Amino acid sequence: MFPILETDRITLRELTDTDVYDIFACLSNKEVIRFYGSEPLNSAKEAKELVEFFKKNYNEERGIRWGIERKGTKGIIGTIGYHAWSQKHKRAEIGYEIHPEYWRKGYTSEAISKVISFGFDTMGLTRIGAIVFLENEASNKLLEKVGFQKEGILRGYIYQQGKAYDTNVYSLLKR
């Protein structure tokens, strides 16, 4: 059964086909994907394929992705989760995005804190990593705020729109 997580203001829940248009609205937005490492979605069909990809990853125990839903509302404002999950090595990488309408309101910070706790306490992780574009000041600051430590720079690590970008690599270890 897919785990549902809650904070005071948000519910983190399984993504479904009803979320396709919200995912498309988020991941077709050039501001959102500016530091995402992929091209903007061009259709709802691509968003549906992404939902199916997340389901497959979860079923094959390679990752988990939640929809971020504000309590008292229908529809998601973004997603958060783990990819590159290695049960053997007890590690995964965290990733997230949120629609610009909800930036700087604390939702991402709430979601990250809840997902970190789940990763350490339920998934048995001892290391959570994160890869962030150098230019993504908001995400770099957020990760440091919640306790991640910068380990270094991966040069030319992510290609987006035909250009190589350097990224910061972060980690958070279970205490």
Salt bridges, closest charged atoms under 4 A:
GLU6 OE1 - LYS71 NZ 2.94
ASP17 OD2 - LYS48 NZ 3.19
ASP19 OD1 - ARG13 NH2 2.70
GLU31 OE1 - ARG34 NH1 3.08
GLU49 OE2 - LYS45 NZ 3.00
GLU52 OE2 - LYS48 NZ 3.31
GLU60 OE1 - ARG62 NH2 2.66
GLU69 OE2 - ARG13 NH2 3.26
GLU93 OE1 - HIS83 NE2 3.35
GLU97 OE1 - ARG65 NH2 2.82
GLU110 OE2 - ARG9 NE 2.42
GLU151 OE2 - ARG127 NH1 2.88
